[in-house]
């Protein structure tokens, strides 16, 4: 009923773009965001172990009134967007493994940018404060992700948890993402929280996948826990996008043409 796929060569972005750009992976937060924090930390830990510089923007948390840059306090997303002197972000302070930024207000501002100037402009503004090579995990409600990234065909992770409400949350989330032109991917995680009601994770996955196929015509990909880091590296949205390699025609040379030397294979090609 659900399809677990892992292909290290499938759907990968250009390696040069990944090296010289900033990458983004959206994660849709459930109705109770705190239930997915373990997922966020697990993914960030895998990416860090792979040598990545990870930034988590937590849009379920509101920024502080002013950034405490001297005191080492967190810089919120809104401050990073509004202050051009804040740039090159990517490394966590005080020896932390990754940088965490609250971002509810900043995301709201970016949604307005997307509405007025388009998703590409909003995405460029979102990633501008971060150092090239950083990998940004944007943890935000599904409706905010759809308003920010509509039409960009970006993958977005949808948490699926071993809780009764998770099947409803996950299906509603992937329905919103799909309608906005995004590509939902299921990320199942079994929480060990005895204080919360639990159901078998396989049962939740089966229910979500069956509903998506029946009502939306979607055959969803599911990324197993142990593959999250590698999958995100290969599927994250890269900005700025790397232009495709295209052959360019050599400058026209009338004399060479008269000699018959302006032919393919005689003059060297030029590549972007």
Residue, then its C-alpha position, 0 to 999 in steps of 0.5 A: x500500500x505504501x512504497x518505501x524507496x531509496x535510490x542514491x542516484x534518483x532525482x539528485x540535484x547537480x553536485x556543483x549547484x549543491x556545493x556553490x548554493x544554499x539548499x532548502x528542505x521544507x518540513x511540515x509541522x503537525x498540529x502539535x509541533x513539539x511532537x515532531x521535534x525528535x524528527x527534526x533533531x534526528x534529521x539534523x544529526x544525520x546531516x551533520x554527521x555527513x559533514x553538512x552545515x545545518x540551519x533549522x528555522x522553526x516557524x512554530x516559534x516566534x522571534x525575540x523582540x530584538x536579536x541578542x547578537x552580543x549576548x549570544x542569544x538567538x537571531x530570529x528570521x525576521x531580524x536576519x531578513x531586515x538587517x543587511x549586516x546579518x549575513x553568512x549565517x550557518x554555524x551555531x554558537x557555543x559549540x552547538x551542532x547546528x543553528x536554530x532560529x525562531x522564524x514565525x514572524x519572518x515566515x509571515x513576511x516572506x509569505x507577503x513577499x511571495x504574494x506580491x513578487x512570486x515564490x522565487x523572489x521570496x525564496x531568494x530573500x529567505x536564503x540570502x542571510x545564509x552562507x553558501x553551502x548551508x542546508x536550511x530545514x524550514x519547519x513550518x505549517x503546511x499552509x505557510x509552506x504552500x504560500x511561500x513555495x507555491x509552484x516551485x515543485x520542491x519536495x517537502x517532508x510530511x511527518x508520520x507519527x505513531x499517534x492516532x491524530x497523525x493520519x489526519x494531520x499527514x493526509x491534510x498536510x500532503x493534500x495542501x502541499x500537492x494542491x500548491x505544486x509541491x511534492x510531499x514525501x512521507x517521513x515516518x518516525x516511531x516516538x517512544x512517548x508512553x504518555x501519548x496514545x500510540x498506534x502501530x506506525x505501519x497502520x498510520x502509513x498504510x492509511x495515509x498512503x491509501x487515502x492519498x492514492x484513492x482521493x488524490x491519485x498520488x503514489x507517495x514516496x516514503x523515506x525510511x529513517x536511516x536514509x533521511x540525511x542522504x535523501x535530503x542531500x539529494x532532493x533539497x531545493x538548491x538556490x540559486x538554481x544551477x543553469x543547465x549545460x548548453x553548447x554555445x555556437x562559436x562566433x560566426x567567421x565569414x572567412x572560416x565559413x568560406x574555407x569550410x572550417x566553421x563546421x561542427x567538430x572543427x571549432x571548439x565548443x563553449x560550455x556555460 
